[in-house]
């Protein structure tokens, strides 16, 4: 009978923890959204920053009719890779309307209003809506045919009936905002899901930085001991004594505001836990026979440390890394809320709460601040549950006592 590997045993025990599995599923779903958000969201613009002020602060489920008028200046199309990571600029201008209709060679519409105010009816040339016209004055109407020169210098020519059909099919649409809109009329669902990418990138890079620094310093202290251990332990205690958020703010102020600075600031404050775990684990591993054997055989200290000792402490390090991921999420949100993290219009959950926390007492708009808060809560809990599940699955003493 084939014996299960240690990894298979850990996975088997991990699967018994339903809460941890649910957290892992939520993380996988959030990761998928983070990677492909610009391809699947209604607002695929860079930073999901499609503003439409007439429809600001609308409730979830809000619907509105819109005219999609072609922009009269060139918008360079983005490639697939650029669209995936950076989004793509809109080719059309989004105009919310109460109603719109075609009369002759013109489009008549009533601008959208939410109250009793009645705005004056507006008229735009039909060709200027459907085509990217270089000069509106150059639109020519001959019998039932419209012609114009577009922004690329090419002659566009079509009948009024064809343009009318094209307008109703592609340029007069109804849009639904499932989670409503924010104070700038941006789609809240798009910004909320796009914020997942910001959170994952900050968390991932910060955890990688903390692992590199923590494993290096903890490995040096645990292997060499003596003066090296005393110095690194002193450094750990100094960093440990400073409140985490205060230290992050200090580093951020030195490096400056911005998205990239958050990576370094958060990563440089979370290495302490990693270093302490690695140091304590190596103290025990260093006394095992295989380490003494490697030293006796003349292996270099770096080889013994990297190839023989560190692989034996990878389990606790993974648990700490998962826990640090949730810490990084909270720190990034806190920094963005304070205005020294990701800067607008970056769709950060912390920025969204900052922009809308004033609406928390208003029953019709409190969701603007509550929804990003719930997103932070769910993803933080997911990583916490996974970290706890990994800890329990890797704890061999507990498993022996429970008989599993």
C-alpha positions as CSV (number, residue, x, y, z in Angstrom):
1,X,0.0,0.0,0.0
2,X,1.4,3.4,-1.0
3,X,2.2,5.7,1.9
4,X,0.8,9.2,1.6
5,X,3.4,12.0,1.5
6,X,3.5,14.7,4.3
7,X,2.0,17.2,1.9
8,X,-0.9,14.8,1.1
9,X,-1.5,14.2,4.8
10,X,-1.5,18.0,5.5
11,X,-4.0,18.6,2.7
12,X,-6.2,15.7,4.0
13,X,-6.3,17.3,7.4
14,X,-6.8,20.7,6.0
15,X,-9.9,19.6,4.0
16,X,-11.6,18.5,7.3
17,X,-11.6,22.1,8.4
18,X,-14.7,23.4,6.5
19,X,-14.2,27.0,7.6
20,X,-10.6,27.0,6.3
21,X,-11.7,25.4,3.0
22,X,-14.4,28.1,2.7
23,X,-11.7,30.7,3.3
24,X,-9.5,29.2,0.6
25,X,-12.3,29.2,-1.9
26,X,-13.0,32.8,-1.2
27,X,-9.3,33.7,-1.7
28,X,-9.3,31.7,-5.0
29,X,-12.4,33.6,-6.2
30,X,-10.9,36.9,-5.2
31,X,-7.7,36.1,-6.9
32,X,-9.6,35.3,-10.1
33,X,-11.4,38.6,-9.9
34,X,-8.1,40.4,-9.2
35,X,-6.5,39.0,-12.4
36,X,-9.3,39.3,-14.8
37,X,-11.3,42.3,-13.4
38,X,-10.6,44.6,-16.3
39,X,-12.0,42.1,-18.8
40,X,-15.2,41.3,-16.9
41,X,-16.3,44.5,-15.2
42,X,-18.8,46.9,-16.6
43,X,-16.3,49.8,-16.1
44,X,-13.0,48.6,-17.7
45,X,-11.4,52.0,-17.8
46,X,-8.0,52.6,-16.2
47,X,-8.6,52.9,-12.5
48,X,-12.3,52.1,-13.1
49,X,-12.7,55.9,-13.2
50,X,-15.6,56.4,-15.6
51,X,-17.3,59.5,-14.0
52,X,-20.9,60.4,-14.7
53,X,-22.0,63.1,-12.2
54,X,-25.7,63.2,-13.1
55,X,-26.1,59.7,-11.6
56,X,-24.0,60.1,-8.5
57,X,-25.0,58.4,-5.2
58,X,-27.6,56.0,-6.7
59,X,-28.9,53.0,-4.8
60,X,-28.1,49.4,-5.7
61,X,-30.1,48.2,-8.7
62,X,-30.3,51.6,-10.3
63,X,-31.1,51.6,-14.0
64,X,-30.7,54.5,-16.5
65,X,-30.8,55.0,-20.3
66,X,-27.6,56.2,-21.9
67,X,-26.4,57.6,-25.2
68,X,-23.0,56.3,-26.2
69,X,-21.6,59.1,-28.4
70,X,-18.4,58.4,-30.2
71,X,-15.5,60.7,-29.0
72,X,-14.3,63.2,-31.6
73,X,-10.6,62.6,-30.8
74,X,-8.5,59.5,-31.4
75,X,-8.4,56.9,-28.5
76,X,-5.6,54.4,-29.0
77,X,-6.9,50.9,-28.6
78,X,-5.2,48.8,-26.0
79,X,-3.8,45.3,-26.7
80,X,-5.1,42.3,-24.8
81,X,-2.3,42.3,-22.2
82,X,-2.6,46.0,-21.6
83,X,-6.4,45.7,-21.3
84,X,-6.0,42.9,-18.8
85,X,-3.7,44.8,-16.4
86,X,-4.4,48.5,-17.1
87,X,-7.8,48.6,-18.6
88,X,-8.9,50.4,-21.8
89,X,-10.0,53.9,-22.4
90,X,-13.6,54.4,-23.5
91,X,-14.2,55.0,-27.2
92,X,-17.6,56.6,-26.3
93,X,-18.9,59.3,-24.1
94,X,-21.6,58.1,-21.7
95,X,-24.6,60.5,-21.6
96,X,-27.4,59.6,-19.1
97,X,-30.8,60.5,-20.5
98,X,-34.5,60.2,-19.5
99,X,-35.4,59.6,-23.2
100,X,-33.9,59.9,-26.6
101,X,-35.3,59.7,-30.2
102,X,-34.2,60.4,-33.8
103,X,-35.8,63.1,-35.8
104,X,-34.5,63.4,-39.3
105,X,-30.7,63.7,-39.1
106,X,-30.6,64.6,-35.4
107,X,-30.8,62.9,-32.1
108,X,-33.1,64.6,-29.5
109,X,-32.8,63.7,-25.9
110,X,-33.8,64.9,-22.5
111,X,-30.9,64.8,-20.0
112,X,-31.3,62.6,-17.0
113,X,-32.8,64.2,-13.8
114,X,-33.5,62.6,-10.5
115,X,-35.9,65.1,-9.1
116,X,-38.7,67.4,-10.3
117,X,-36.3,69.6,-12.3
118,X,-36.9,69.5,-16.0
119,X,-33.9,70.2,-18.2
120,X,-34.1,71.6,-21.7
121,X,-34.2,69.2,-24.5
122,X,-30.9,68.9,-26.4
123,X,-30.1,68.1,-30.0
124,X,-27.0,66.6,-31.5
125,X,-26.3,65.5,-35.1
126,X,-27.0,61.8,-35.6
127,X,-23.7,61.4,-37.4
128,X,-21.8,62.9,-34.5
129,X,-23.2,60.2,-32.2
130,X,-22.5,57.2,-34.4
131,X,-19.2,58.4,-36.0
132,X,-16.1,60.1,-34.6
133,X,-16.5,63.2,-36.7
134,X,-13.5,65.5,-37.2
135,X,-15.6,68.6,-37.7
136,X,-19.3,68.9,-36.9
137,X,-19.6,71.7,-39.4
138,X,-18.4,69.4,-42.1
139,X,-21.4,67.0,-41.8
140,X,-23.4,67.1,-45.1
141,X,-26.9,66.0,-45.7
142,X,-28.0,65.2,-49.2
143,X,-31.5,63.8,-49.7
144,X,-31.5,60.8,-47.4
145,X,-27.8,60.4,-47.2
146,X,-25.4,61.7,-44.5
147,X,-21.6,62.1,-45.1
148,X,-18.7,63.4,-42.9
149,X,-15.0,63.1,-42.5
150,X,-13.9,61.2,-39.4
151,X,-10.9,61.8,-37.2
152,X,-8.8,59.5,-39.3
153,X,-9.5,61.6,-42.4
154,X,-11.7,59.0,-44.0
155,X,-15.1,59.7,-45.6
156,X,-18.0,58.2,-43.8
157,X,-21.3,57.9,-45.8
158,X,-24.6,56.3,-44.9
159,X,-28.3,56.7,-45.2
160,X,-30.3,58.2,-42.4
161,X,-32.2,54.9,-41.9
162,X,-29.0,52.9,-41.5
163,X,-27.6,55.4,-39.0
164,X,-30.9,55.4,-37.1
165,X,-30.8,51.6,-36.9
166,X,-27.2,51.7,-35.8
167,X,-28.0,54.3,-33.1
168,X,-30.8,52.3,-31.5
169,X,-28.8,49.0,-31.7
170,X,-25.4,50.2,-30.3
171,X,-25.6,53.8,-29.1
172,X,-28.8,53.9,-27.1
173,X,-28.6,51.4,-24.2
174,X,-29.9,50.8,-20.7
175,X,-27.3,50.3,-18.0
176,X,-27.9,48.7,-14.6
177,X,-25.7,49.5,-11.6
178,X,-26.0,46.4,-9.4
179,X,-24.4,48.1,-6.3
180,X,-25.3,51.6,-7.2
181,X,-22.9,54.5,-7.9
182,X,-20.6,56.6,-5.7
183,X,-20.4,60.4,-5.3
184,X,-18.8,60.8,-8.8
185,X,-21.3,58.6,-10.6
186,X,-18.8,55.7,-10.9
187,X,-20.0,52.1,-10.9
188,X,-19.5,50.9,-7.3
189,X,-19.5,47.2,-8.3
190,X,-16.6,47.7,-10.7
191,X,-14.6,49.7,-8.2
192,X,-15.3,47.3,-5.4
193,X,-14.1,44.3,-7.5
194,X,-11.1,46.2,-8.9
195,X,-10.1,47.0,-5.4
196,X,-9.4,43.3,-5.0
197,X,-6.4,43.6,-7.3
198,X,-5.0,46.5,-5.2
199,X,-5.4,44.5,-2.0
200,X,-3.8,41.3,-3.5
201,X,-0.9,43.1,-5.0
202,X,-0.1,45.0,-1.8
203,X,-0.6,41.9,0.3
204,X,1.5,39.7,-1.9
205,X,4.5,42.1,-2.4
206,X,4.4,43.0,1.3
207,X,4.5,39.3,2.4
208,X,7.3,38.5,-0.1
209,X,9.4,41.4,1.3
210,X,8.6,40.3,4.9
211,X,9.6,36.7,4.1
212,X,12.9,37.8,2.4
213,X,13.9,40.0,5.3
214,X,12.5,37.8,8.1
215,X,13.9,34.5,6.8
216,X,17.3,36.0,6.2
217,X,17.6,37.6,9.6
218,X,16.0,34.8,11.4
219,X,18.2,32.2,9.6
220,X,21.3,34.2,10.5
221,X,20.3,34.4,14.1
222,X,19.3,30.8,14.4
223,X,22.3,29.3,12.7
224,X,25.2,31.5,13.8
225,X,24.0,32.4,17.3
226,X,26.4,34.3,19.5
227,X,26.9,38.0,18.7
228,X,24.9,37.7,15.5
229,X,21.9,36.4,17.3
230,X,22.2,39.0,20.1
231,X,22.3,41.9,17.5
232,X,19.4,40.5,15.4
233,X,17.3,39.8,18.6
234,X,18.0,43.4,19.7
235,X,16.8,44.7,16.3
236,X,13.7,42.5,16.5
237,X,12.9,43.9,20.0
238,X,13.3,47.5,18.8
239,X,11.0,47.1,15.9
240,X,8.6,45.0,18.0
241,X,8.3,47.8,20.6
242,X,7.1,50.4,18.0
243,X,3.3,50.2,17.2
244,X,2.9,48.7,13.7
245,X,0.7,51.4,12.2
246,X,2.9,54.1,13.6
247,X,6.0,52.5,12.1
248,X,4.2,52.1,8.7
249,X,3.1,55.7,8.7
250,X,6.7,56.8,9.5
251,X,8.2,54.7,6.7
252,X,5.5,56.0,4.3
253,X,6.2,59.6,5.2
254,X,9.9,59.1,4.5
255,X,9.3,57.3,1.2
256,X,6.4,59.5,0.1
257,X,2.8,58.8,-0.7
258,X,1.9,56.4,-3.4
259,X,1.0,52.8,-4.3
260,X,4.6,51.5,-4.6
261,X,5.6,53.0,-1.3
262,X,2.9,51.0,0.5
263,X,4.6,47.7,-0.6
264,X,7.8,48.6,1.1
265,X,6.3,50.2,4.1
266,X,4.0,47.3,5.0
267,X,6.6,44.7,4.1
268,X,9.3,46.3,6.3
269,X,7.0,46.1,9.3
270,X,5.9,42.5,9.1
271,X,9.3,40.7,9.0
272,X,9.5,40.6,12.8
273,X,7.1,37.7,13.1
274,X,8.8,35.7,10.4
275,X,12.3,36.3,11.9
276,X,11.1,35.2,15.4
277,X,9.5,32.0,14.1
278,X,12.5,31.1,11.9
279,X,15.0,31.9,14.7
280,X,13.2,29.7,17.3
281,X,12.6,26.9,14.8
282,X,16.2,26.8,13.7
283,X,17.4,26.6,17.3
284,X,15.7,23.2,17.5
285,X,16.6,22.0,14.0
286,X,20.3,23.0,14.6
287,X,20.6,20.3,17.2
288,X,19.4,17.5,15.0
289,X,21.8,14.8,13.7
290,X,21.5,15.6,10.0
291,X,22.8,19.2,10.6
292,X,25.8,17.8,12.5
293,X,26.4,15.3,9.7
294,X,26.4,18.0,7.1
295,X,28.9,20.1,9.1
296,X,31.1,17.0,9.6
297,X,31.1,16.3,5.9
298,X,32.5,19.7,5.2
299,X,29.4,21.4,3.7
300,X,29.5,25.2,3.8
301,X,27.3,26.9,6.4
302,X,25.2,28.5,3.7
303,X,24.4,25.1,2.1
304,X,23.5,23.5,5.4
305,X,21.2,26.5,6.2
306,X,19.5,26.9,2.8
307,X,19.2,23.3,1.7
308,X,18.8,21.3,4.9
309,X,17.6,23.6,7.8
310,X,15.2,26.1,6.2
311,X,13.1,23.5,4.4
312,X,12.3,22.0,7.8
313,X,10.8,25.2,9.0
314,X,8.8,26.1,5.9
315,X,5.5,25.0,7.5
316,X,5.4,27.5,10.3
317,X,6.6,30.2,7.9
318,X,3.7,29.5,5.6
319,X,1.3,29.9,8.5
320,X,2.8,33.2,9.5
321,X,2.8,34.4,5.8
322,X,-1.0,33.6,5.5
323,X,-1.6,35.5,8.7
324,X,0.6,38.4,7.6
325,X,-1.5,38.7,4.4
326,X,-4.6,39.6,6.4
327,X,-2.4,42.1,8.4
328,X,-1.2,43.7,5.1
329,X,-4.8,44.1,3.9
330,X,-5.8,46.0,7.1
331,X,-2.6,48.1,7.0
332,X,-3.1,49.0,3.3
333,X,-6.7,49.9,4.0
334,X,-5.8,52.0,7.0
335,X,-3.0,53.9,5.1
336,X,-5.4,54.6,2.2
337,X,-8.1,55.8,4.6
338,X,-5.5,58.2,6.1
339,X,-4.6,59.5,2.7
340,X,-1.0,58.3,2.7
341,X,-1.5,55.0,0.9
342,X,-2.9,54.4,-2.6
343,X,-4.0,57.7,-4.1
344,X,-7.2,58.5,-6.0
345,X,-8.5,57.4,-8.4
346,X,-6.9,54.0,-7.6
347,X,-9.9,51.8,-6.5
348,X,-8.5,50.9,-3.1
349,X,-11.1,49.8,-0.5
350,X,-9.5,52.1,2.1
351,X,-9.8,55.1,-0.3
352,X,-13.5,54.2,-1.0
353,X,-14.2,54.2,2.7
354,X,-12.5,57.5,3.1
355,X,-14.4,59.1,0.2
356,X,-17.8,57.9,1.6
357,X,-17.5,57.6,5.4
358,X,-19.5,60.9,5.7
359,X,-22.5,59.0,4.3
360,X,-22.5,56.3,7.0
361,X,-25.3,58.0,8.9
362,X,-27.5,58.4,5.8
363,X,-29.7,55.4,5.3
364,X,-29.9,55.9,1.5
365,X,-26.1,56.2,1.0
366,X,-24.5,54.3,3.9
367,X,-23.8,51.3,1.6
368,X,-21.1,53.4,-0.1
369,X,-18.9,53.0,3.0
370,X,-20.3,49.7,4.3
371,X,-19.6,47.6,1.2
372,X,-15.9,48.2,1.0
373,X,-15.7,47.6,4.7
374,X,-17.5,44.3,4.3
375,X,-15.0,43.4,1.5
376,X,-12.1,44.1,3.8
377,X,-13.7,42.0,6.6
378,X,-14.4,39.0,4.4
379,X,-11.0,38.8,2.8
380,X,-9.2,39.3,6.1
381,X,-11.3,36.6,7.7
382,X,-10.6,34.3,4.8
383,X,-6.8,34.6,5.2
384,X,-7.1,34.2,9.0
385,X,-9.2,31.0,8.6
386,X,-6.7,29.6,6.1
387,X,-3.8,30.4,8.5
388,X,-5.6,28.7,11.4
389,X,-6.4,25.7,9.2
390,X,-2.7,25.4,8.1
391,X,-1.6,25.7,11.7
392,X,-3.9,22.9,12.8
393,X,-3.1,20.7,9.8
394,X,0.7,21.0,10.4
395,X,0.6,20.6,14.1
396,X,1.6,16.9,14.4
397,X,1.4,16.8,18.2
398,X,-2.3,17.8,18.1
399,X,-2.9,15.3,15.4
400,X,-1.3,12.5,17.4
401,X,-3.3,13.3,20.5
402,X,-6.6,13.4,18.5
403,X,-5.7,10.1,16.8
404,X,-6.1,11.5,13.2
